[in-house]
Amino acid sequence: MGYCVDESLMALTSKDCMVQHCLPAHRGEEISADVFEAHADEIFDEAENRLHAQKAVMALLMK
């Protein structure tokens, strides 16, 4: 509550700043829709990598 990654916050960062989100994202609450869409490739890559890490942990624990 009271914190949102939006255009005004992104204006304070460097131009090559990367935004990641652990998903699910509540657009308009913790991240603005514009920032989410601008960094969607990075966000979805992070989510995919997390999926593979979770599968590896499950495989290890289920042996």
PDB file of N, H, CA, C and O in Angstrom:
ATOM      1  N   MET A   1       0.835  -1.170   0.000  1.00  0.00           N
ATOM      2  CA  MET A   1       0.000   0.000   0.000  1.00  0.00           C
ATOM      3  C   MET A   1       0.885   1.241   0.000  1.00  0.00           C
ATOM      4  O   MET A   1       1.804   1.358   0.811  1.00  0.00           O
ATOM      5  N   GLY A   2       0.608   2.146  -0.896  1.00  0.00           N
ATOM      6  H   GLY A   2      -0.139   2.051  -1.554  1.00  0.00           H
ATOM      7  CA  GLY A   2       1.369   3.374  -0.931  1.00  0.00           C
ATOM      8  C   GLY A   2       2.653   3.312  -1.733  1.00  0.00           C
ATOM      9  O   GLY A   2       3.393   4.295  -1.774  1.00  0.00           O
ATOM     10  N   TYR A   3       2.941   2.185  -2.373  1.00  0.00           N
ATOM     11  H   TYR A   3       2.340   1.387  -2.339  1.00  0.00           H
ATOM     12  CA  TYR A   3       4.165   2.063  -3.162  1.00  0.00           C
ATOM     13  C   TYR A   3       3.804   1.511  -4.526  1.00  0.00           C
ATOM     14  O   TYR A   3       3.127   0.487  -4.619  1.00  0.00           O
ATOM     15  N   CYS A   4       4.242   2.171  -5.585  1.00  0.00           N
ATOM     16  H   CYS A   4       4.792   3.003  -5.510  1.00  0.00           H
ATOM     17  CA  CYS A   4       3.956   1.716  -6.944  1.00  0.00           C
ATOM     18  C   CYS A   4       5.133   2.066  -7.837  1.00  0.00           C
ATOM     19  O   CYS A   4       5.604   3.203  -7.830  1.00  0.00           O
ATOM     20  N   VAL A   5       5.609   1.095  -8.606  1.00  0.00           N
ATOM     21  H   VAL A   5       5.226   0.172  -8.611  1.00  0.00           H
ATOM     22  CA  VAL A   5       6.631   1.367  -9.611  1.00  0.00           C
ATOM     23  C   VAL A   5       5.894   1.966 -10.802  1.00  0.00           C
ATOM     24  O   VAL A   5       5.189   1.269 -11.532  1.00  0.00           O
ATOM     25  N   ASP A   6       6.068   3.254 -10.981  1.00  0.00           N
ATOM     26  H   ASP A   6       6.641   3.820 -10.389  1.00  0.00           H
ATOM     27  CA  ASP A   6       5.372   3.951 -12.062  1.00  0.00           C
ATOM     28  C   ASP A   6       6.358   4.827 -12.827  1.00  0.00           C
ATOM     29  O   ASP A   6       7.561   4.796 -12.568  1.00  0.00           O
ATOM     30  N   GLU A   7       5.847   5.594 -13.756  1.00  0.00           N
ATOM     31  H   GLU A   7       4.869   5.619 -13.966  1.00  0.00           H
ATOM     32  CA  GLU A   7       6.691   6.417 -14.610  1.00  0.00           C
ATOM     33  C   GLU A   7       7.508   7.432 -13.804  1.00  0.00           C
ATOM     34  O   GLU A   7       8.662   7.694 -14.140  1.00  0.00           O
ATOM     35  N   SER A   8       6.931   7.998 -12.757  1.00  0.00           N
ATOM     36  H   SER A   8       5.993   7.785 -12.484  1.00  0.00           H
ATOM     37  CA  SER A   8       7.667   8.987 -11.964  1.00  0.00           C
ATOM     38  C   SER A   8       8.835   8.339 -11.223  1.00  0.00           C
ATOM     39  O   SER A   8       9.890   8.958 -11.087  1.00  0.00           O
ATOM     40  N   LEU A   9       8.669   7.120 -10.746  1.00  0.00           N
ATOM     41  H   LEU A   9       7.811   6.618 -10.856  1.00  0.00           H
ATOM     42  CA  LEU A   9       9.767   6.406 -10.093  1.00  0.00           C
ATOM     43  C   LEU A   9      10.817   5.998 -11.122  1.00  0.00           C
ATOM     44  O   LEU A   9      12.015   6.092 -10.858  1.00  0.00           O
ATOM     45  N   MET A  10      10.372   5.544 -12.293  1.00  0.00           N
ATOM     46  H   MET A  10       9.399   5.467 -12.508  1.00  0.00           H
ATOM     47  CA  MET A  10      11.309   5.137 -13.337  1.00  0.00           C
ATOM     48  C   MET A  10      12.122   6.322 -13.858  1.00  0.00           C
ATOM     49  O   MET A  10      13.239   6.133 -14.341  1.00  0.00           O
ATOM     50  N   ALA A  11      11.586   7.534 -13.768  1.00  0.00           N
ATOM     51  H   ALA A  11      10.679   7.687 -13.376  1.00  0.00           H
ATOM     52  CA  ALA A  11      12.310   8.728 -14.207  1.00  0.00           C
ATOM     53  C   ALA A  11      13.555   8.963 -13.362  1.00  0.00           C
ATOM     54  O   ALA A  11      14.472   9.659 -13.798  1.00  0.00           O
ATOM     55  N   LEU A  12      13.600   8.399 -12.171  1.00  0.00           N
ATOM     56  H   LEU A  12      12.855   7.834 -11.817  1.00  0.00           H
ATOM     57  CA  LEU A  12      14.746   8.559 -11.271  1.00  0.00           C
ATOM     58  C   LEU A  12      15.851   7.547 -11.543  1.00  0.00           C
ATOM     59  O   LEU A  12      16.938   7.659 -10.978  1.00  0.00           O
ATOM     60  N   THR A  13      15.592   6.566 -12.396  1.00  0.00           N
ATOM     61  H   THR A  13      14.708   6.476 -12.855  1.00  0.00           H
ATOM     62  CA  THR A  13      16.557   5.501 -12.664  1.00  0.00           C
ATOM     63  C   THR A  13      17.371   5.805 -13.909  1.00  0.00           C
ATOM     64  O   THR A  13      17.084   6.753 -14.640  1.00  0.00           O
ATOM     65  N   SER A  14      18.386   4.992 -14.138  1.00  0.00           N
ATOM     66  H   SER A  14      18.619   4.222 -13.544  1.00  0.00           H
ATOM     67  CA  SER A  14      19.155   5.130 -15.375  1.00  0.00           C
ATOM     68  C   SER A  14      18.338   4.584 -16.543  1.00  0.00           C
ATOM     69  O   SER A  14      17.374   3.844 -16.344  1.00  0.00           O
ATOM     70  N   LYS A  15      18.722   4.947 -17.740  1.00  0.00           N
ATOM     71  H   LYS A  15      19.505   5.549 -17.902  1.00  0.00           H
ATOM     72  CA  LYS A  15      17.973   4.553 -18.944  1.00  0.00           C
ATOM     73  C   LYS A  15      17.994   3.049 -19.187  1.00  0.00           C
ATOM     74  O   LYS A  15      17.082   2.516 -19.819  1.00  0.00           O
ATOM     75  N   ASP A  16      19.031   2.348 -18.689  1.00  0.00           N
ATOM     76  H   ASP A  16      19.772   2.780 -18.176  1.00  0.00           H
ATOM     77  CA  ASP A  16      19.120   0.901 -18.905  1.00  0.00           C
ATOM     78  C   ASP A  16      18.612   0.098 -17.701  1.00  0.00           C
ATOM     79  O   ASP A  16      18.956  -1.074 -17.545  1.00  0.00           O
ATOM     80  N   CYS A  17      17.811   0.717 -16.869  1.00  0.00           N
ATOM     81  H   CYS A  17      17.532   1.669 -16.995  1.00  0.00           H
ATOM     82  CA  CYS A  17      17.249   0.062 -15.692  1.00  0.00           C
ATOM     83  C   CYS A  17      16.356  -1.104 -16.111  1.00  0.00           C
ATOM     84  O   CYS A  17      15.594  -0.997 -17.072  1.00  0.00           O
ATOM     85  N   MET A  18      16.455  -2.210 -15.389  1.00  0.00           N
ATOM     86  H   MET A  18      17.074  -2.297 -14.608  1.00  0.00           H
ATOM     87  CA  MET A  18      15.648  -3.392 -15.655  1.00  0.00           C
ATOM     88  C   MET A  18      14.613  -3.539 -14.544  1.00  0.00           C
ATOM     89  O   MET A  18      14.936  -3.417 -13.363  1.00  0.00           O
ATOM     90  N   VAL A  19      13.375  -3.798 -14.930  1.00  0.00           N
ATOM     91  H   VAL A  19      13.112  -3.896 -15.890  1.00  0.00           H
ATOM     92  CA  VAL A  19      12.305  -4.010 -13.960  1.00  0.00           C
ATOM     93  C   VAL A  19      11.930  -5.476 -13.988  1.00  0.00           C
ATOM     94  O   VAL A  19      11.671  -6.035 -15.053  1.00  0.00           O
ATOM     95  N   GLN A  20      11.898  -6.103 -12.819  1.00  0.00           N
ATOM     96  H   GLN A  20      12.108  -5.649 -11.953  1.00  0.00           H
ATOM     97  CA  GLN A  20      11.456  -7.482 -12.716  1.00  0.00           C
ATOM     98  C   GLN A  20      10.333  -7.546 -11.694  1.00  0.00           C
ATOM     99  O   GLN A  20      10.231  -6.700 -10.806  1.00  0.00           O
ATOM    100  N   HIS A  21       9.498  -8.557 -11.835  1.00  0.00           N
ATOM    101  H   HIS A  21       9.581  -9.244 -12.557  1.00  0.00           H
ATOM    102  CA  HIS A  21       8.368  -8.734 -10.924  1.00  0.00           C
ATOM    103  C   HIS A  21       8.158 -10.225 -10.761  1.00  0.00           C
ATOM    104  O   HIS A  21       8.260 -10.972 -11.734  1.00  0.00           O
ATOM    105  N   CYS A  22       7.870 -10.666  -9.562  1.00  0.00           N
ATOM    106  H   CYS A  22       7.787 -10.059  -8.772  1.00  0.00           H
ATOM    107  CA  CYS A  22       7.746 -12.101  -9.308  1.00  0.00           C
ATOM    108  C   CYS A  22       6.394 -12.681  -9.738  1.00  0.00           C
ATOM    109  O   CYS A  22       6.191 -13.892  -9.657  1.00  0.00           O
ATOM    110  N   LEU A  23       5.487 -11.846 -10.185  1.00  0.00           N
ATOM    111  H   LEU A  23       5.652 -10.862 -10.251  1.00  0.00           H
ATOM    112  CA  LEU A  23       4.168 -12.252 -10.669  1.00  0.00           C
ATOM    113  C   LEU A  23       3.401 -13.051  -9.616  1.00  0.00           C
ATOM    114  O   LEU A  23       4.049 -13.759  -8.845  1.00  0.00           O
ATOM    115  N   PRO A  24       2.148 -12.995  -9.530  1.00  0.00           N
ATOM    116  CA  PRO A  24       1.260 -12.227 -10.382  1.00  0.00           C
ATOM    117  C   PRO A  24       1.332 -10.745 -10.053  1.00  0.00           C
ATOM    118  O   PRO A  24       1.459 -10.355  -8.892  1.00  0.00           O
ATOM    119  N   ALA A  25       1.248  -9.937 -11.083  1.00  0.00           N
ATOM    120  H   ALA A  25       1.145 -10.254 -12.026  1.00  0.00           H
ATOM    121  CA  ALA A  25       1.329  -8.483 -10.926  1.00  0.00           C
ATOM    122  C   ALA A  25      -0.074  -7.897 -10.891  1.00  0.00           C
ATOM    123  O   ALA A  25      -0.929  -8.246 -11.706  1.00  0.00           O
ATOM    124  N   HIS A  26      -0.293  -7.029  -9.963  1.00  0.00           N
ATOM    125  H   HIS A  26       0.401  -6.745  -9.301  1.00  0.00           H
ATOM    126  CA  HIS A  26      -1.560  -6.310  -9.863  1.00  0.00           C
ATOM    127  C   HIS A  26      -1.333  -4.932 -10.465  1.00  0.00           C
ATOM    128  O   HIS A  26      -0.943  -3.989  -9.777  1.00  0.00           O
ATOM    129  N   ARG A  27      -1.586  -4.837 -11.759  1.00  0.00           N
ATOM    130  H   ARG A  27      -1.904  -5.603 -12.318  1.00  0.00           H
ATOM    131  CA  ARG A  27      -1.336  -3.584 -12.477  1.00  0.00           C
ATOM    132  C   ARG A  27      -2.172  -2.461 -11.893  1.00  0.00           C
ATOM    133  O   ARG A  27      -3.363  -2.615 -11.624  1.00  0.00           O
ATOM    134  N   GLY A  28      -1.525  -1.350 -11.709  1.00  0.00           N
ATOM    135  H   GLY A  28      -0.557  -1.225 -11.928  1.00  0.00           H
ATOM    136  CA  GLY A  28      -2.196  -0.201 -11.125  1.00  0.00           C
ATOM    137  C   GLY A  28      -2.101  -0.173  -9.612  1.00  0.00           C
ATOM    138  O   GLY A  28      -2.483   0.816  -8.988  1.00  0.00           O
ATOM    139  N   GLU A  29      -1.597  -1.244  -9.011  1.00  0.00           N
ATOM    140  H   GLU A  29      -1.286  -2.048  -9.519  1.00  0.00           H
ATOM    141  CA  GLU A  29      -1.402  -1.275  -7.557  1.00  0.00           C
ATOM    142  C   GLU A  29       0.082  -1.174  -7.235  1.00  0.00           C
ATOM    143  O   GLU A  29       0.536  -0.127  -6.773  1.00  0.00           O
ATOM    144  N   GLU A  30       0.858  -2.247  -7.470  1.00  0.00           N
ATOM    145  H   GLU A  30       0.489  -3.097  -7.846  1.00  0.00           H
ATOM    146  CA  GLU A  30       2.281  -2.172  -7.152  1.00  0.00           C
ATOM    147  C   GLU A  30       3.145  -1.839  -8.366  1.00  0.00           C
ATOM    148  O   GLU A  30       4.318  -1.498  -8.216  1.00  0.00           O
ATOM    149  N   ILE A  31       2.580  -1.934  -9.553  1.00  0.00           N
ATOM    150  H   ILE A  31       1.627  -2.211  -9.674  1.00  0.00           H
ATOM    151  CA  ILE A  31       3.296  -1.558 -10.775  1.00  0.00           C
ATOM    152  C   ILE A  31       2.275  -0.992 -11.758  1.00  0.00           C
ATOM    153  O   ILE A  31       1.183  -1.537 -11.918  1.00  0.00           O
ATOM    154  N   SER A  32       2.640   0.092 -12.405  1.00  0.00           N
ATOM    155  H   SER A  32       3.527   0.535 -12.275  1.00  0.00           H
ATOM    156  CA  SER A  32       1.695   0.692 -13.352  1.00  0.00           C
ATOM    157  C   SER A  32       1.648  -0.154 -14.623  1.00  0.00           C
ATOM    158  O   SER A  32       2.607  -0.852 -14.952  1.00  0.00           O
ATOM    159  N   ALA A  33       0.544  -0.084 -15.315  1.00  0.00           N
ATOM    160  H   ALA A  33      -0.235   0.483 -15.048  1.00  0.00           H
ATOM    161  CA  ALA A  33       0.375  -0.856 -16.546  1.00  0.00           C
ATOM    162  C   ALA A  33       1.425  -0.455 -17.586  1.00  0.00           C
ATOM    163  O   ALA A  33       1.943  -1.313 -18.301  1.00  0.00           O
ATOM    164  N   ASP A  34       1.740   0.826 -17.676  1.00  0.00           N
ATOM    165  H   ASP A  34       1.320   1.523 -17.095  1.00  0.00           H
ATOM    166  CA  ASP A  34       2.733   1.294 -18.649  1.00  0.00           C
ATOM    167  C   ASP A  34       4.120   0.729 -18.366  1.00  0.00           C
ATOM    168  O   ASP A  34       4.809   0.288 -19.286  1.00  0.00           O
ATOM    169  N   VAL A  35       4.531   0.738 -17.116  1.00  0.00           N
ATOM    170  H   VAL A  35       3.972   1.096 -16.368  1.00  0.00           H
ATOM    171  CA  VAL A  35       5.839   0.195 -16.755  1.00  0.00           C
ATOM    172  C   VAL A  35       5.846  -1.316 -16.972  1.00  0.00           C
ATOM    173  O   VAL A  35       6.829  -1.862 -17.474  1.00  0.00           O
ATOM    174  N   PHE A  36       4.778  -1.986 -16.604  1.00  0.00           N
ATOM    175  H   PHE A  36       3.980  -1.542 -16.196  1.00  0.00           H
ATOM    176  CA  PHE A  36       4.702  -3.439 -16.805  1.00  0.00           C
ATOM    177  C   PHE A  36       4.853  -3.773 -18.288  1.00  0.00           C
ATOM    178  O   PHE A  36       5.642  -4.647 -18.647  1.00  0.00           O
ATOM    179  N   GLU A  37       4.110  -3.089 -19.143  1.00  0.00           N
ATOM    180  H   GLU A  37       3.469  -2.379 -18.851  1.00  0.00           H
ATOM    181  CA  GLU A  37       4.169  -3.369 -20.577  1.00  0.00           C
ATOM    182  C   GLU A  37       5.541  -3.050 -21.162  1.00  0.00           C
ATOM    183  O   GLU A  37       6.019  -3.773 -22.036  1.00  0.00           O
ATOM    184  N   ALA A  38       6.176  -1.988 -20.698  1.00  0.00           N
ATOM    185  H   ALA A  38       5.788  -1.400 -19.988  1.00  0.00           H
ATOM    186  CA  ALA A  38       7.494  -1.617 -21.205  1.00  0.00           C
ATOM    187  C   ALA A  38       8.563  -2.636 -20.828  1.00  0.00           C
ATOM    188  O   ALA A  38       9.564  -2.766 -21.533  1.00  0.00           O
ATOM    189  N   HIS A  39       8.368  -3.359 -19.730  1.00  0.00           N
ATOM    190  H   HIS A  39       7.555  -3.253 -19.157  1.00  0.00           H
ATOM    191  CA  HIS A  39       9.362  -4.318 -19.237  1.00  0.00           C
ATOM    192  C   HIS A  39       8.813  -5.751 -19.219  1.00  0.00           C
ATOM    193  O   HIS A  39       9.321  -6.602 -18.489  1.00  0.00           O
ATOM    194  N   ALA A  40       7.790  -6.011 -20.011  1.00  0.00           N
ATOM    195  H   ALA A  40       7.377  -5.320 -20.604  1.00  0.00           H
ATOM    196  CA  ALA A  40       7.138  -7.323 -20.006  1.00  0.00           C
ATOM    197  C   ALA A  40       8.105  -8.452 -20.356  1.00  0.00           C
ATOM    198  O   ALA A  40       8.034  -9.522 -19.751  1.00  0.00           O
ATOM    199  N   ASP A  41       9.005  -8.241 -21.313  1.00  0.00           N
ATOM    200  H   ASP A  41       9.063  -7.372 -21.804  1.00  0.00           H
ATOM    201  CA  ASP A  41       9.948  -9.298 -21.686  1.00  0.00           C
ATOM    202  C   ASP A  41      10.806  -9.709 -20.497  1.00  0.00           C
ATOM    203  O   ASP A  41      11.003 -10.902 -20.262  1.00  0.00           O
ATOM    204  N   GLU A  42      11.314  -8.747 -19.751  1.00  0.00           N
ATOM    205  H   GLU A  42      11.154  -7.778 -19.942  1.00  0.00           H
ATOM    206  CA  GLU A  42      12.143  -9.042 -18.578  1.00  0.00           C
ATOM    207  C   GLU A  42      11.318  -9.737 -17.497  1.00  0.00           C
ATOM    208  O   GLU A  42      11.785 -10.684 -16.864  1.00  0.00           O
ATOM    209  N   ILE A  43      10.107  -9.267 -17.292  1.00  0.00           N
ATOM    210  H   ILE A  43       9.728  -8.498 -17.806  1.00  0.00           H
ATOM    211  CA  ILE A  43       9.251  -9.814 -16.249  1.00  0.00           C
ATOM    212  C   ILE A  43       8.909 -11.267 -16.546  1.00  0.00           C
ATOM    213  O   ILE A  43       8.979 -12.115 -15.656  1.00  0.00           O
ATOM    214  N   PHE A  44       8.541 -11.560 -17.785  1.00  0.00           N
ATOM    215  H   PHE A  44       8.485 -10.872 -18.508  1.00  0.00           H
ATOM    216  CA  PHE A  44       8.161 -12.929 -18.127  1.00  0.00           C
ATOM    217  C   PHE A  44       9.366 -13.860 -18.172  1.00  0.00           C
ATOM    218  O   PHE A  44       9.235 -15.044 -17.861  1.00  0.00           O
ATOM    219  N   ASP A  45      10.547 -13.350 -18.556  1.00  0.00           N
ATOM    220  H   ASP A  45      10.653 -12.389 -18.809  1.00  0.00           H
ATOM    221  CA  ASP A  45      11.764 -14.174 -18.485  1.00  0.00           C
ATOM    222  C   ASP A  45      12.049 -14.580 -17.048  1.00  0.00           C
ATOM    223  O   ASP A  45      12.403 -15.730 -16.784  1.00  0.00           O
ATOM    224  N   GLU A  46      11.899 -13.646 -16.121  1.00  0.00           N
ATOM    225  H   GLU A  46      11.612 -12.713 -16.336  1.00  0.00           H
ATOM    226  CA  GLU A  46      12.124 -13.957 -14.706  1.00  0.00           C
ATOM    227  C   GLU A  46      11.141 -15.018 -14.232  1.00  0.00           C
ATOM    228  O   GLU A  46      11.524 -15.952 -13.528  1.00  0.00           O
ATOM    229  N   ALA A  47       9.876 -14.878 -14.616  1.00  0.00           N
ATOM    230  H   ALA A  47       9.565 -14.120 -15.188  1.00  0.00           H
ATOM    231  CA  ALA A  47       8.857 -15.839 -14.195  1.00  0.00           C
ATOM    232  C   ALA A  47       9.168 -17.229 -14.744  1.00  0.00           C
ATOM    233  O   ALA A  47       8.987 -18.224 -14.042  1.00  0.00           O
ATOM    234  N   GLU A  48       9.631 -17.306 -15.987  1.00  0.00           N
ATOM    235  H   GLU A  48       9.777 -16.497 -16.557  1.00  0.00           H
ATOM    236  CA  GLU A  48       9.964 -18.608 -16.571  1.00  0.00           C
ATOM    237  C   GLU A  48      11.143 -19.241 -15.840  1.00  0.00           C
ATOM    238  O   GLU A  48      11.121 -20.440 -15.565  1.00  0.00           O
ATOM    239  N   ASN A  49      12.164 -18.461 -15.523  1.00  0.00           N
ATOM    240  H   ASN A  49      12.182 -17.487 -15.747  1.00  0.00           H
ATOM    241  CA  ASN A  49      13.316 -18.988 -14.798  1.00  0.00           C
ATOM    242  C   ASN A  49      12.905 -19.502 -13.428  1.00  0.00           C
ATOM    243  O   ASN A  49      13.421 -20.524 -12.975  1.00  0.00           O
ATOM    244  N   ARG A  50      11.989 -18.815 -12.763  1.00  0.00           N
ATOM    245  H   ARG A  50      11.570 -17.985 -13.131  1.00  0.00           H
ATOM    246  CA  ARG A  50      11.516 -19.259 -11.454  1.00  0.00           C
ATOM    247  C   ARG A  50      10.814 -20.607 -11.570  1.00  0.00           C
ATOM    248  O   ARG A  50      10.963 -21.461 -10.696  1.00  0.00           O
ATOM    249  N   LEU A  51      10.054 -20.803 -12.634  1.00  0.00           N
ATOM    250  H   LEU A  51       9.932 -20.110 -13.345  1.00  0.00           H
ATOM    251  CA  LEU A  51       9.368 -22.070 -12.851  1.00  0.00           C
ATOM    252  C   LEU A  51      10.361 -23.217 -12.917  1.00  0.00           C
ATOM    253  O   LEU A  51      10.144 -24.256 -12.294  1.00  0.00           O
ATOM    254  N   HIS A  52      11.450 -23.048 -13.662  1.00  0.00           N
ATOM    255  H   HIS A  52      11.627 -22.204 -14.169  1.00  0.00           H
ATOM    256  CA  HIS A  52      12.454 -24.105 -13.790  1.00  0.00           C
ATOM    257  C   HIS A  52      13.144 -24.379 -12.455  1.00  0.00           C
ATOM    258  O   HIS A  52      13.439 -25.531 -12.138  1.00  0.00           O
ATOM    259  N   ALA A  53      13.399 -23.350 -11.682  1.00  0.00           N
ATOM    260  H   ALA A  53      13.159 -22.414 -11.939  1.00  0.00           H
ATOM    261  CA  ALA A  53      14.018 -23.535 -10.368  1.00  0.00           C
ATOM    262  C   ALA A  53      13.076 -24.307  -9.440  1.00  0.00           C
ATOM    263  O   ALA A  53      13.520 -25.187  -8.703  1.00  0.00           O
ATOM    264  N   GLN A  54      11.792 -23.987  -9.470  1.00  0.00           N
ATOM    265  H   GLN A  54      11.431 -23.272 -10.069  1.00  0.00           H
ATOM    266  CA  GLN A  54      10.820 -24.699  -8.638  1.00  0.00           C
ATOM    267  C   GLN A  54      10.717 -26.162  -9.054  1.00  0.00           C
ATOM    268  O   GLN A  54      10.605 -27.039  -8.197  1.00  0.00           O
ATOM    269  N   LYS A  55      10.754 -26.437 -10.352  1.00  0.00           N
ATOM    270  H   LYS A  55      10.845 -25.724 -11.048  1.00  0.00           H
ATOM    271  CA  LYS A  55      10.696 -27.832 -10.818  1.00  0.00           C
ATOM    272  C   LYS A  55      11.922 -28.603 -10.359  1.00  0.00           C
ATOM    273  O   LYS A  55      11.814 -29.778 -10.010  1.00  0.00           O
ATOM    274  N   ALA A  56      13.085 -27.964 -10.353  1.00  0.00           N
ATOM    275  H   ALA A  56      13.173 -27.009 -10.636  1.00  0.00           H
ATOM    276  CA  ALA A  56      14.308 -28.629  -9.910  1.00  0.00           C
ATOM    277  C   ALA A  56      14.234 -28.967  -8.421  1.00  0.00           C
ATOM    278  O   ALA A  56      14.655 -30.048  -8.010  1.00  0.00           O
ATOM    279  N   VAL A  57      13.706 -28.057  -7.619  1.00  0.00           N
ATOM    280  H   VAL A  57      13.364 -27.179  -7.952  1.00  0.00           H
ATOM    281  CA  VAL A  57      13.545 -28.313  -6.180  1.00  0.00           C
ATOM    282  C   VAL A  57      12.573 -29.472  -5.971  1.00  0.00           C
ATOM    283  O   VAL A  57      12.831 -30.351  -5.148  1.00  0.00           O
ATOM    284  N   MET A  58      11.468 -29.485  -6.698  1.00  0.00           N
ATOM    285  H   MET A  58      11.258 -28.771  -7.366  1.00  0.00           H
ATOM    286  CA  MET A  58      10.495 -30.588  -6.570  1.00  0.00           C
ATOM    287  C   MET A  58      11.111 -31.913  -6.955  1.00  0.00           C
ATOM    288  O   MET A  58      10.898 -32.912  -6.268  1.00  0.00           O
ATOM    289  N   ALA A  59      11.879 -31.948  -8.047  1.00  0.00           N
ATOM    290  H   ALA A  59      12.052 -31.136  -8.605  1.00  0.00           H
ATOM    291  CA  ALA A  59      12.514 -33.191  -8.485  1.00  0.00           C
ATOM    292  C   ALA A  59      13.481 -33.694  -7.430  1.00  0.00           C
ATOM    293  O   ALA A  59      13.543 -34.895  -7.166  1.00  0.00           O
ATOM    294  N   LEU A  60      14.232 -32.794  -6.827  1.00  0.00           N
ATOM    295  H   LEU A  60      14.182 -31.819  -7.042  1.00  0.00           H
ATOM    296  CA  LEU A  60      15.187 -33.181  -5.780  1.00  0.00           C
ATOM    297  C   LEU A  60      14.475 -33.732  -4.554  1.00  0.00           C
ATOM    298  O   LEU A  60      14.908 -34.730  -3.978  1.00  0.00           O
ATOM    299  N   LEU A  61      13.388 -33.089  -4.155  1.00  0.00           N
ATOM    300  H   LEU A  61      13.036 -32.279  -4.623  1.00  0.00           H
ATOM    301  CA  LEU A  61      12.678 -33.514  -2.950  1.00  0.00           C
ATOM    302  C   LEU A  61      11.855 -34.787  -3.147  1.00  0.00           C
ATOM    303  O   LEU A  61      11.552 -35.483  -2.178  1.00  0.00           O
ATOM    304  N   MET A  62      11.499 -35.090  -4.373  1.00  0.00           N
ATOM    305  H   MET A  62      11.746 -34.524  -5.160  1.00  0.00           H
ATOM    306  CA  MET A  62      10.647 -36.255  -4.626  1.00  0.00           C
ATOM    307  C   MET A  62      11.445 -37.527  -4.898  1.00  0.00           C
ATOM    308  O   MET A  62      10.847 -38.567  -5.176  1.00  0.00           O
ATOM    309  N   LYS A  63      12.762 -37.481  -4.828  1.00  0.00           N
ATOM    310  H   LYS A  63      13.248 -36.636  -4.603  1.00  0.00           H
ATOM    311  CA  LYS A  63      13.590 -38.670  -5.055  1.00  0.00           C
ATOM    312  C   LYS A  63      13.393 -39.691  -3.980  1.00  0.00           C
ATOM    313  O   LYS A  63      14.013 -40.753  -4.017  1.00  0.00           O
TER     314      LYS A  63
END
